[in-house]
Structure formats: C-alpha cells, structure tokens
Amino acid sequence: MYHHIKKLMYTVNVDTPNVLFGRMLLEQFGGANGELAAAMQYTIQGWNCIDDIGRRDLLLDIGTEELSHLEVVGALIRMHLKDLKTDREAAEADPLITIAGGGGVALFDSMGNAWTANYLKITGEIDVDLRSNIAAEARAKIVYERLIDHTDDPGSIDTLQFLMTREITHMKAFSAALESLEKKPFSIGRLKPTPGIVDEYFNGSTGDGSEGDTDMRGPWQTSFGLKPVESEMKDGPGLSVEDVDGAIAGEDRGKQDSAQPTTTAPEKDELVGAAEV
C-alpha cells in the first residue's frame, strides 16, 4: 500500500529557468540511470525477495525513496520548462515536450527516447541484485555531477547536490547488506566455477596501438589468483578448456540461505538446486 504526502522530500527552488537544462534533467526522470528506473528496480526486487524479509525491507525502503526523488526531479524539470507554456521561441527548442506533453514532464530521456523496462536489472538472486544496485547508484551519482556542471542556478545546484548525496547513502546501505551475507566476493549462485580456467586471464588485446597504447601488465592480471595466458595466435597455450567437465555443485552461499523468509516463501529444501548444495 502506498500513501502520497503532498510535500517534497527536498524543497525545490529555481531562480532562472532554462529550457535546455530542463531537457537535460529529463535524463534523471525517464532515462536509463534515472530515478524511475531505480524506483522500479529496487521495488520489484523487493517484491520478489520472499526468502529474506530483512533485505526485502531494505529494497522497499530505498525503492520508495527513489519515487520521492522522482517527484523532486519532476518538480525541478517543470520549473525549468515553465517557459514552454508561454514563450513560442522557447517552445520550439523542444517540440516533443511542448506539443506532446504540454510543456510538462513525461517518461522520456533527454534525447526523447521512451522509458523502457529494459533498463531494469532484476535476477531474483539477492547478492547479484545488490551488486547491480550499487553500480546503479554509482552511475546516477555521476549523472548528477555532470548536471551540476551544466547549470549556474543556485537552487538547481542545491537540489541536485541533495539527490547526488543520497546516491552515496544508498550505496552504503546496499554495500552493507551485501557484506552482511558474508559470502566470498566471487561466490555467485549455486554452482562452482571450473578450477584452473577460472584463474586464467586471457591476454586478448596485444600489440601497439595508434594512440600510444601497448600490451600492458597490471594487478588485474595477477590478483585473486589470476595468471596471464597468451592466445594460441601469439604462440601461447590458450585457455585450459579441457578442464571443463560438467557442472560442479556446492558454491559457498555464506548467510544467503539463513535469513528469515516471508510466510509465502517455499521451504529451503524445495528450492531447485538446493539438494546438491
């Protein structure tokens, strides 16, 4: 059940409306990294999370806050687009918003692309979804930084600073929820990766480039047990594909399966793949 309160989470003030900046702001209303996408992603993840009521509550808390952020962004956009309703020259700057939307907000990004559920990352595996959410918050934080860089309006900057800051708050909450599962960082799902080949870093980009780039070495090739392997095309052994011989059950799950479930969740031993783990 949802209940709307007629008060913004953050009070929006705009001193100097700017239609073109309002169009940029649509990226955070109906764009891939915008507030609607975040609200829908976290909320639907939460509805699907029937085997962990604690993290379900987290997802629904933040999903609901993202709807509040959408309301704030919408108010900011409407203030910047105000001239579309009264100034023909301003209106011609964006016919889509002016003619189709009457100068108000709609579920489009800054280029006029319609919002789509394809933006959402929902797997039904809580640790995988939490990683997606951390990345989503990071992307949104960068978008807000870039929007701040394109306005001199103090009220707009303050509003965007508020929204940008809350992205980091959510990253902290999602990160804490992930860490509290006490899973090994590369333990995903229920099947173990094949030994040997899992630790092989394939050196697939070699030679000298036209921009001064060359074949480099770094910790991404040697950390976490990784070791570089050259391609057969460079007289190397290639990947140890012969190591692959069927699926291997028994992946480390940490505390992922010990959380309190909802009353509608299936029994743990009824889950597909549970018997093998």
C-alpha positions in Angstrom: 0.0 0.0 0.0 1.3 3.4 -0.9 0.2 6.8 0.6 1.3 10.0 -1.0 2.0 13.0 1.2 1.8 16.4 -0.6 5.3 17.5 0.5 8.6 17.2 -1.4 11.4 15.3 0.2 13.5 18.3 -0.7 12.1 21.8 -1.5 13.0 22.9 -5.0 13.7 26.5 -5.9 14.7 27.7 -9.4 15.8 31.4 -9.8 16.4 31.3 -13.6 14.5 28.8 -15.7 16.4 27.2 -18.6 14.5 25.1 -21.1 17.6 23.4 -22.4 18.8 22.5 -19.0 15.3 21.2 -18.2 15.6 18.9 -21.2 19.0 17.6 -19.8 17.3 16.9 -16.5 14.9 14.5 -18.2 17.7 12.0 -18.2 17.1 11.5 -14.5 13.4 11.3 -14.9 12.9 8.8 -17.8 16.5 7.8 -18.6 18.4 4.6 -18.1 20.0 5.7 -14.9 17.1 7.9 -13.7 15.0 7.8 -10.6 12.1 5.9 -12.1 14.4 3.1 -13.2 15.9 3.0 -9.7 12.5 3.0 -8.0 11.1 0.2 -10.2 14.3 -1.9 -10.0 14.5 -1.8 -6.2 10.8 -2.2 -5.6 10.3 -5.1 -7.9 13.5 -6.8 -6.5 11.9 -6.3 -3.1 8.6 -7.8 -4.1 10.5 -10.8 -5.5 12.6 -11.2 -2.4 10.4 -13.6 -0.4 13.2 -15.5 1.3 14.8 -12.6 3.1 12.5 -10.2 4.8 15.3 -8.0 6.1 16.8 -7.2 2.8 13.3 -7.1 1.3 12.6 -4.2 3.7 15.8 -2.5 2.6 14.9 -2.7 -1.1 11.4 -1.4 -0.5 12.6 1.4 1.7 15.1 2.7 -0.9 12.7 1.9 -3.8 10.1 4.1 -2.1 12.6 6.9 -1.5 13.5 6.8 -5.2 9.9 7.5 -6.0 10.2 10.6 -3.8 13.4 11.6 -5.7 11.4 11.2 -9.0 8.9 13.7 -7.6 11.8 16.1 -6.7 13.3 15.8 -10.2 9.9 16.2 -11.8 9.4 19.5 -9.9 12.8 20.8 -10.9 12.2 19.9 -14.5 8.8 21.6 -14.6 10.2 24.8 -13.2 12.9 24.9 -15.9 10.4 24.1 -18.6 7.9 26.8 -17.5 8.6 29.0 -20.5 7.5 26.3 -22.9 3.9 27.1 -21.9 4.2 30.9 -22.6 7.1 31.5 -24.9 6.9 30.3 -28.5 10.7 30.6 -29.2 11.4 28.6 -26.0 8.7 26.0 -27.0 10.4 25.5 -30.4 13.5 24.3 -28.5 11.8 21.0 -27.8 8.6 20.3 -29.8 8.2 16.9 -28.2 7.8 18.2 -24.7 5.8 21.2 -25.9 3.3 19.6 -28.2 3.1 16.0 -26.9 3.5 16.8 -23.2 2.1 20.3 -22.9 5.4 21.6 -21.5 5.4 19.2 -18.6 7.4 16.0 -17.7 6.9 12.7 -19.5 8.7 9.4 -19.4 11.4 10.2 -21.9 15.1 10.8 -21.5 17.0 13.9 -22.6 17.0 12.7 -26.3 13.3 11.9 -26.4 13.7 8.1 -26.0 10.8 6.5 -24.2 11.4 4.9 -20.8 11.6 1.1 -21.0 11.6 -1.8 -18.5 14.8 -3.0 -20.3 16.6 -0.5 -18.0 15.9 -2.8 -15.0 18.3 -5.3 -13.7 16.4 -8.0 -11.7 17.7 -11.5 -11.3 16.0 -12.8 -8.1 19.4 -13.6 -6.6 19.9 -11.1 -3.8 23.6 -10.7 -3.9 23.6 -10.3 -7.7 20.8 -7.7 -7.4 22.6 -5.8 -4.7 25.7 -5.6 -6.9 23.6 -4.2 -9.7 22.1 -1.7 -7.3 25.5 -0.5 -6.1 26.5 0.1 -9.7 23.2 1.8 -10.5 23.7 4.3 -7.6 27.3 5.0 -8.8 26.1 5.7 -12.4 23.3 8.0 -11.1 25.8 9.9 -8.9 28.0 10.6 -12.0 24.9 11.8 -13.9 24.1 14.3 -11.1 27.7 15.5 -11.1 27.5 16.3 -14.8 24.2 18.0 -14.5 25.6 20.2 -11.7 28.4 21.2 -14.1 25.9 22.5 -16.6 23.9 24.9 -14.5 24.7 28.1 -12.6 21.3 28.3 -10.9 21.9 28.0 -7.1 18.6 26.4 -6.3 19.1 23.8 -9.0 22.6 23.1 -7.8 21.4 22.6 -4.2 18.6 20.2 -5.4 21.0 18.2 -7.5 23.5 18.1 -4.7 20.9 16.6 -2.4 19.9 14.0 -4.9 23.6 13.2 -5.6 24.4 12.8 -2.0 21.5 10.3 -1.4 23.0 8.1 -4.1 26.1 7.6 -1.9 23.8 6.9 1.1 22.1 4.1 -0.8 25.4 2.7 -2.0 26.4 2.4 1.7 23.2 0.6 2.6 23.4 -1.8 -0.4 27.1 -2.5 0.3 26.4 -3.2 4.0 23.5 -5.6 3.0 25.9 -7.4 0.6 28.7 -7.6 3.1 26.4 -8.9 5.8 25.7 -12.0 3.7 29.4 -13.0 4.5 29.9 -14.5 1.1 33.2 -14.8 -0.7 33.4 -12.0 -3.2 33.3 -14.3 -6.3 30.8 -16.8 -5.0 27.8 -16.4 -7.2 24.8 -18.7 -7.4 24.9 -22.4 -6.5 27.5 -23.9 -9.0 31.2 -23.6 -8.5 33.4 -22.4 -11.4 35.7 -24.9 -13.0 39.2 -24.8 -11.3 42.1 -23.9 -13.4 40.4 -22.0 -16.2 38.7 -19.7 -13.7 42.1 -18.2 -12.8 43.3 -17.6 -16.3 43.5 -14.0 -17.6 43.3 -14.2 -21.4 45.6 -11.7 -23.0 43.3 -11.0 -25.9 44.4 -7.4 -26.8 48.1 -7.2 -27.9 50.5 -5.2 -30.0 51.0 -1.4 -30.2 48.1 0.9 -31.0 47.9 4.2 -32.8 47.3 6.2 -29.6 50.4 5.2 -27.8 48.7 2.2 -26.2 50.6 -1.1 -25.9 50.3 -4.5 -24.3 50.2 -3.7 -20.6 50.7 -5.6 -17.3 48.7 -4.8 -14.1 47.2 -6.3 -10.9 44.0 -7.2 -12.9 46.1 -10.0 -14.4 47.6 -11.4 -11.2 45.4 -10.5 -8.3 42.9 -13.0 -6.7 44.9 -16.0 -8.1 44.8 -14.8 -11.7 47.6 -15.6 -14.1 48.1 -14.3 -17.7 47.6 -16.7 -20.6 48.6 -15.9 -24.1 46.4 -16.7 -27.1 47.2 -19.5 -29.5 47.6 -16.8 -32.2 50.5 -15.5 -30.2 52.1 -19.0 -29.8 50.5 -19.3 -26.3 48.7 -22.2 -24.8 45.3 -20.5 -24.8 42.6 -21.2 -22.1 42.5 -24.6 -20.4 39.2 -25.6 -22.0 40.0 -29.2 -21.3 39.4 -28.5 -17.6 35.7 -28.1 -18.2 33.9 -31.4 -17.3 30.3 -30.9 -16.2 28.7 -28.7 -13.5 30.1 -28.5 -10.0 27.6 -28.0 -7.2 28.4 -26.6 -3.7 29.2 -22.9 -4.2 29.7 -21.0 -1.0 26.5 -19.2 0.0 27.5 -17.5 3.2 24.4 -16.5 5.1 22.3 -16.1 2.0 20.1 -19.1 2.8 19.7 -18.5 6.5 17.7 -15.3 6.5 14.1 -15.2 7.8 11.8 -15.8 4.9 8.2 -14.5 4.3 5.3 -16.7 5.1 4.7 -17.3 1.3 8.3 -18.5 0.6 8.9 -22.1 -0.3 10.8 -24.4 2.1 14.5 -24.2 1.6 14.9 -27.8 0.7 12.3 -27.4 -2.0 14.4 -24.9 -4.0 15.8 -26.0 -7.3 19.5 -26.9 -6.8 19.2 -26.9 -3.0 19.7 -30.7 -2.7 23.0 -30.6 -4.5 24.4 -27.8 -2.2 
